[in-house]
Amino acid sequence: MEFCGKRIKTREKFDDVAIHTCHLEAGHKGRHAEYPFLQHLKAKHSRVANKIKRDATMTTGAAWKSEDAGPNRIARWAMQLTDKELKQHGLDMSKLRPGIVAKLRDKAASYDDCVDVAIKLTWLTYQMQNAPEAPKEIAAYLEDLRGSMSKGSTVCEVCRLPLDFKLFAEAKRGKAEIETCHKDPRAHNSDNVGFAHRRCNVAQGPMKLDEFYDWAKGILSRVGRV
Amino acid sequence: MEFCGKRIKTREKFDDVAIHTCHLEAGHKGRHAEYPFLQHLKAKHSRVANKIKRDATMTTGAAWKSEDAGPNRIARWAMQLTDKELKQHGLDMSKLRPGIVAKLRDKAASYDDCVDVAIKLTWLTYQMQNAPEAPKEIAAYLEDLRGSMSKGSTVCEVCRLPLDFKLFAEAKRGKAEIETCHKDPRAHNSDNVGFAHRRCNVAQGPMKLDEFYDWAKGILSRVGRV
């Protein structure tokens, strides 16, 4: 599919950093739309749609609260700017603790990669157990971009067990039971991103998925379980 | 060893809930002491001594901040009181979210079990790689209660790799690299408690240690690693 590509003005912070564009198919009729594939979820399951867009495009929020803790969720493409450029946007990286800076910089991704991730996450969402049916147009759009869809085929990237759409609604202490997961925690692109159980994502921690499996195997061999 | 058992008055909250006692050997000379085994660490590595006492005797703090988030660290033995008794002590459990109440109640332990845990953690600490030498008196005290000590023999309860005393000093974003760990997260007694790498403890999460190993084995078999 070739995207329309028409520039879209948004009112988001760091909007001038990335050129937001229409992701409807080239030659489409009607209004331009940046995230047309999310429109159905947005209408029916807005929390899920918001989560997909947020996880795809924004850095994580600061769980800690202090002067030097860093900003709460900013566009991932802003993290591609230099310190000097960020300062011109009102974000003084030199005032943040080095660990926070490293964490924020790890989240850097291009606008196009972020949109790609949002598309993949949407495609995976519709293939979860108990997920709503995608309207024909959206299903065709997603299948054109990512391949055919099959209900019930989306598994946790870490433990490989099927994921249920209902888990989006289940949260413990404000933490959703499904999280966006990175096979390599420091690369944000559609090949590398999927969904995982919160428990699985937390267990993987800062390790690459392969490193996590090696780590787990080392443990099991030391306790005589393999 | 028989403890002296003389009642010690402390100024801690919920002091009247548990009878604090002297844990020097019966018939000792000099002043009474509640945690005599911690005195050397307290003088030389106060953060480690404070951590041992805190983890052994207190509930975890609330990481979240809100009206109904619950109190920040209270004595584990206070969690053995009824809601009514706690209210008389100024803690209204009915105002807390059910999840918080459950979490706090999970931490309940008797005063004696808490002191036992503190003794075990101290005994394990002196046996870590690069740990300071225990003064003769303290070594004899700990060995009498827990068995002979051997430097370098303390391993992470989860991954079974040796733990280095230096890790106590290493913290990332305020989180120490060594955590107190429970083989069964809902039982606080010396058989069940040890140290673990932060990463390992986080990965174990709310699972019992055996459940964690089973869970990890399931994953590895699904990804073809066992």
Interface residues (C-beta under 8 A of the other chain):
Chain A: A63 W64 K65 G99 V158 C159 R160 L161 K172 R173 G174 R199 C200 V202 A203 G205 P206 Y213 W215 A216 K217 G218 I219 L220 R222 V223 R225 V226
Chain B: A63 W64 K65 G99 V158 C159 R160 L161 K172 R173 G174 R199 C200 V202 A203 G205 P206 Y213 W215 A216 K217 G218 I219 L220 R222 V223 R225 V226
